[in-house]
Amino acid sequence: MKQADDYRAKIRLWAANPKVVALPSGPPLPRFGSRKFASHEEMNRWKQALLAQVARSHGANR
């Protein structure tokens, strides 16, 4: 059987020759100190604001 006729040949080829590719590093996070929150909702609001700030400053569409 030719490999062109075998639909699983590509997967077997990839499994036989694995290639590890490193992910690109993400944007640096701003420094922030230890914080205490009164509730999970307060912590989640702070976290969303921090992530929005990182996305604005480093471009979310890259």
C-alpha positions in Angstrom: 0.0 0.0 0.0 1.3 3.4 -0.9 1.5 6.0 1.9 -0.6 8.4 -0.2 -3.5 5.9 0.1 -3.1 5.5 3.9 -4.9 8.3 5.8 -3.0 7.5 9.0 0.5 7.6 7.4 1.0 11.3 8.3 0.1 10.7 12.0 2.5 7.7 12.1 5.2 9.8 10.5 4.7 12.6 13.1 4.7 10.1 16.0 7.9 8.5 14.7 9.7 11.8 14.3 8.5 14.1 17.2 9.6 17.7 17.0 9.5 19.9 20.1 8.7 23.5 19.4 9.0 26.1 22.2 6.2 28.5 22.7 7.0 32.2 22.4 7.3 34.0 25.7 4.3 36.0 26.8 4.4 39.7 27.7 6.0 40.6 31.0 3.6 41.2 33.8 3.8 44.4 35.8 5.2 44.1 39.3 2.6 43.9 42.1 3.0 43.2 45.8 1.1 41.0 48.1 -2.6 41.9 48.3 -5.5 40.8 50.4 -9.0 40.7 49.1 -12.3 40.7 51.0 -13.9 38.3 48.5 -13.3 36.3 45.4 -15.3 38.8 43.4 -13.0 41.6 44.4 -9.9 39.5 43.5 -11.5 38.6 40.1 -12.2 42.3 39.3 -8.6 43.2 40.1 -7.3 40.3 38.0 -9.5 41.3 35.0 -8.3 44.9 35.3 -4.6 43.7 35.4 -5.1 41.5 32.4 -6.8 44.3 30.5 -3.9 46.6 31.3 -1.4 44.0 30.0 -3.4 43.4 26.8 -3.6 47.2 26.1 0.1 47.8 26.8 1.5 44.9 24.8 -1.1 44.5 22.0 -3.6 41.6 22.3 -3.6 41.1 18.5 0.0 40.1 18.0 
